[in-house]
């Protein structure tokens, strides 16, 4: 398939804000892609097109292309034979590196012989190589892969190639629109598409299954599943009253993982579907040594501990999540404890349709426990007094609170369906995405001193307040380094950034506010921690904030 067809689609998507129009455009394009022949041994064009229609070449939780804004400027300059200052000049006018590339492509002298048309396969395959290039000269090889595509591209194609590389498509295509488009294109129910995506985590594969007429997605080893999520409850009593058979489980201040095992092969995935096996070789060994089942997928919460086994703050664990080198030293310096709480697959069979009580019995049959690898602490009780004692014990140990779970409930991947309810002694913190920032003043002028926070709404992120105080200089420096790489536009001291950085935010109160598009603002917001274990898709929604707003009134 010619890439120009996809570029035309991007332009049409960019020209409308109407979701139904976007859905219809995508559905028609998916049907067209499905009719394209696939050479033997190659990935179907439909799979590639569906991923690329979201502006990605990897499924959610896949590899980051890792091309910084400054690098893409150099790539544009090299591809179109322009000096770097010319690229900078156009970028300052457009505020868009895609439009910058398009402008320079228009100015480039045409060769006498027309180059071969750029294809979807070429763009997809070249970009998929980027994260895996390493070693001496790796940066140059990465640059050349993108230059090769841009050199073949028309001006419009150049706009969208660059936007794909930097992850800023500006076409307004979110998860829900893709789901609806796949359903419409292949005459399926959106709920079927959503379920398959929650199990497989890849809309490209789901679209190909829908084309073939079979959306019965099965759990597969080493393909991460979107995890089941918990709702919030205003207090322990309401959470207990919600279920006939409740389990009260400690809510750890840690990092959620899914461990996949097939014989001696083990992989560890985060809740955002990233593979973190290399960062946690100790967990890999624990699973190999302490799980008797040949095949399984188990879930648990990992916490950092001291030499005596006492839990440590999440920030300690965060250092291990980030680390790519000197892993052995990190394993020694920051030991961990694994607290298992679920199993969704064992020896070829999915357990998702089984009630939690049965899943836990299956888990206990295959686990050999130790001080650092065991079941999450819990009690099965309907009695408020017993539950309250357990709750206070968890808090005294330094954990966040408890999760009350319905022992009769099935596992629903990627969902908050009310089967698990979080109970904490303070208002539930919010996971929000940084969508903008403002440079500081005086001695802090080198850092961003104010951050604009966004919550999810209809596939976008809308402002729900600013955090302008309480940041240490170390935090400002760290966040500035991260945010500078993802700036998409600047106006004076204010910048807009790609919604990639997730922060856990504490606050005193949620207030209604017409000042922000979400309709809500946070009173005295403060940074609790950077959530590297969560992706923007895990961020809280405006609906979540609304629920907490009314919950807070109920508590009062």
Steps between C-alpha positions, in 0.01 A plus 500: 500500500628847411574717802339794320160336557564494875626860492176604323304325776699681769423833333126425483500391866681819596242712318201392713424495871193277455556156649245323281666640188838380625354157576349472152824611330700242695249221441509560124880508501524182709275319251723619216814386684339161564473445124874554448691175427752392765822333379579167665664540840421871525287680755159588347474857372180539704689443826755767409239749379290470816802563723618787280154657500559561873839654421699197620698210357487297822201390705429669833784429737736428212832663428554875502661619176739708711561788258532835679375829358854631443590183312198523272604857409837366386325222307279752319802715415691201361205358305427826319850644475416800718715672765389435858427868562252494209319209668495696828366810327209317336426309821471824696236618253303174477547355850471162327793288384270317257407823324867601510595183311213556255616856426859392435382211283308750286813713462723209408606495134325221309724240339452413135404143578205442733600285795314180581175565691529472877305205645334432834727195537814710453401762758377239750802272466759780521341656808462166675877452483581821691468381864719194441805675354784529750876506524761707321351722233143417604387864491620542143326179392174618657529837327563334164194274530272802538688704239451214255122524541487880488716512187233295322205689648276759340445818707178367654656162569796673667261683735355176634821295503654759733189519715500121534864500608444762772159361602298814430251417222240773567227290335278444804482121479463339842440147629119524479490619139729216386285246687181633336664512156617137517150395609338693214750385238455129570142489634586423862373629833724766662490299825648200317780717360566654841521161672742366241715812538503467880627143468745555213598866546540554124232657278687388188467133591140555613411657163650206312299258720183702434570484126521121524173495696632363830544729800529227762825632646696255711758579762846431361824459689743789457230725353412742785136538602349834603456459874176512697459825691352607834242767574502720811271475801440781751546267797555143610140436605357588157762284330413199722128552446548496122576124488347186650842332512772763549873450522692780672851523355791726587553780247874525459690815411674332212526403135250265339642220287381201300736204487479268197663155528544224244742239627831674566401809303364791706403855407384781727258771380390824664139619521571722198598183308873581488735207540722554807668158525848649464441746785377224733713185456428420867126469427578288195699261723231497771237395247724228356589365845166535683224424248444132427263545204663456160297789359329788677428872513497637854446853626641672803628818657872555541625715787849615592613379844794559733733231634242408765216468251332827593326681209676799350352799310405452137774744394761233583329252272462765230880513469499132403217542248700771319836324509637348179861447617680373813198284578694268733592791727138617507379150590742500794435860609120491467363155588136430425209293625237349268142480630288282269125557484365339181552244225329521161658211310641160592624207290321595180173616656368852559358562848343838420147360507555335837398680824781656700462237774583222252784701348659546842469127574678428169772749592562337839539160339802606293688742728782423738512803730802667651577823685529693173249310284155429641128575485370848562389532862120463523205381703164366388240672719167680498547616858578872521698468826736238355536694175576823688775331706657365181471842335679671789771231497569571130525874569734441794729300270529805273270378225234708324188332638295203378317376194170327566439238229196301395596133533218402262615727217674410175813674372416785262816620321542874450186579697380681811180306556457542874626150592797649686465804729791702640475638852753758622511729804544812285345620177602285207801654320458567130717379215511800265698574185716808449361685195687830537749694709634848568862598549588623848646833601820619665733222600237250386477640147690197367221265609126467454354645817132440423338192346160478328324175594253317279239226547357275230174592332368346179844390386670834569656664805330806646646738756407447860733745670857612549763390746721800571644439844647228716749372241858458614781622275596137437145420388484808278829410337392140437158597361651774283738248339208269423263768374754682279518187283126504430423870444264549206458878509630806687352843552708728718562319829216253450542166321268220394633147529397158374287327766754237603616573856266361769515646853326384814349812653380554857269788590287636781173521314333480159312815407269585214665753270390660171862605446600155375342296222454202733270711717707417808814624673718360777557700816867502602618228258835342585725250328502162673708316241577447135305197374740334257301181540192662345427624149273794406225246427506415874440861604186598687203623301280802562230250602737366768552853631126558504445180701766604751344847523168351612675241718682780680166672571368170634798463735444849635 
